[in-house]
Structures are given as C-alpha cells and as structure tokens.
Amino acid sequence: MDEKQLDKVKNGKGFIAALDQSGGSTPKALLAYGVLEDSYATEDEMFTLVHDMRTRIITSPAFNANHILGAILFEQTMDREIEGMYTADYLADKKGIVPFLKIDKGLAEEENGVQLMKPIHDLDELLQRAKERHIFGTKMRSVIKEPNEEGIRAIVDQQFEIGKQIIAAGLVPIIEPEVDITSADKEACEHLLKTEIQKHIDQLHDHENVMLKLTIPTQANLYKELIEHPRVIRVVALSGGYSTEVANDKLKANDGLIASFSRALSQDLNANQTDDEFNQALETAVQSIYEASI
C-alpha cells in the first residue's frame, strides 16, 4: 500500500470524486451530459464516449489535488488511457489524486427490503489487475430500501466478507451500503445500518482497515462513532440523487463526513459547452463540494 496515498485519503482536506457509472447507468450519464442515445450504435462506442467525458473531467484544471483526494473509476476506465497513460497512473502521477476502482457487478433482485450485490465471480483476477494498474482501493455498492433487520444484516455481512478479501489482496475497500433517499423509513434504516457496521468494525484486526461510503443521514452526526473508529480510514457520503445544493447543505451538518459525489459533481456539465464553460461549471461544482466537505 502506498503510505503517501493512505495519508492523503485519511488526513487530507477535500472529497472523493465518483466517476464510476457502469454499463447500466452509462446511457443515463451520457444523456445528462448532452449525448443522445442515437450518438452511438454499439456498447464499445458508448463506452468510448463516456471515457471521453471522464477524460475531459479529469484533465480539466478544475479537477485538481487541492480539492480532490481521490477518484473512483469504472473497470473500463481503469483499462483505458489518458494522454498515453493508464487512467490511474494519470490521476496519481499527473494530478496527485488517489485512484479507486468500482468492483461490484450490479444489484440482485430486492429481498427483505434490500438489494445485495450480484456475485463477483472474477474478484481475484480483478483485484490482481487493479494492483497492476496501481489502484489504491475499491468500491462496491448495495442498497437498503426498508428497515428490515435481516436484510440489513445480510447487506453488511456481504460487504465485509468481500471487504476482507480486498484487504488480503493489499487494497483498501470502500464499503457502500446505500440507504435509498426515497425510503419512507430512511432514518430507521440508518440506525439499523449503523448498529450492524459497528459490530463488524469492532471485530476487525489492527491491519484490517476500511472506508465507508454512506448516504447522508437524516439525523445529523449519526455516524460520528464510525468516523472516529480506529479501523475506519475515512467515511464519505454519496449524494444519492440529491442535487448539488441539497447534498452540500446536508453534508455540512455532519462533522468529519466528506463527499463522494457523482451526479452532484457532474450535473451542470455538458458535451456542447466550450472548454471555458465546461471548466468554469466544473470548478463551481468542485469548489462547492470541497467547502461542504471541510
């Protein structure tokens, strides 16, 4: 593990940028960026367009280490290049930003009020490739919709079971059991989730450290004990569909919680903007999210 990157993620001021839309969410991300579905005919063409979008974001002067600690990449982004360098190397060497990788394969059908992750059949190979590409850590997402104790326990058990495999491979896992912001019982879900996470992190050994990516809680500072836990490197927040303004306002109410936003970072970016317009829109978003995070 790169100790300099670890110190940056653990102690640095800033936020984690989420640039990890995958196959299912890519058309929606491109559409929000102003790229219509008739602009591409094949999946390869679609992924090339989304890589072009991410390249434009990453190479922008507004995307810099003064405000951004790390960036989460989609698998194909990791395997593609920016200016002749693999994306993770470009982030680390050219930008001073720590690279993470989304490793989950999507969500299973809802059961007991939650959606577990689908099996990750190629996990060992993927983690090995991530290390070869100089990835620091990983991210994996599951979703909680109802305050069902059995379902939430299953979510957290699965996250930490895979998390330990990731630690054993020499990477840092970002555990992401998202609570759906539209849940009628969002706050109840969050209290159950906190209890289950606490059980697991209390059982981690000294060499087993994790990050947590959680929905901004309804009750401000609910996750204070998790943020301060010695086995937790950092707790970051997903925007969960909130607009930038709403997500930032909610984030500011939670001490020590920093952003890991996707939609809220890119919502005002458009393929048809000039470079000056694009860079200004990105700078405005980056600055606002940074200020909410510190």
Sequence and secondary structure as in RCSB ss.txt:
>XXXX:A:sequence
MDEKQLDKVKNGKGFIAALDQSGGSTPKALLAYGVLEDSYATEDEMFTLVHDMRTRIITSPAFNANHILGAILFE
QTMDREIEGMYTADYLADKKGIVPFLKIDKGLAEEENGVQLMKPIHDLDELLQRAKERHIFGTKMRSVIKEPNEE
GIRAIVDQQFEIGKQIIAAGLVPIIEPEVDITSADKEACEHLLKTEIQKHIDQLHDHENVMLKLTIPTQANLYKE
LIEHPRVIRVVALSGGYSTEVANDKLKANDGLIASFSRALSQDLNANQTDDEFNQALETAVQSIYEASI
>XXXX:A:secstr
  HHHHHHHHH SSEEEEE   TTTHHHHHHHTT  GGG SSHHHHHHHHHHHHHHHHHSTTS TTTEEEEEE H
HHHHSEETTEEHHHIIIIII  EEEEE    B   BTTEE B   TTHHHHHHHHHHTT  EEEEEEEE S  HH
HHHHHHHHHHHHHHHHHHTT EEEEEEEE TT TTHHHHHHHHHHHHHHHHHT  TT  EEEEEE  SSTTTTHH
HHT TTEEEEEEE TT  HHHHHHHHHTSTT EE  SHHHHTT  TTS HHHHHHHHHHHHHHHHHHH 
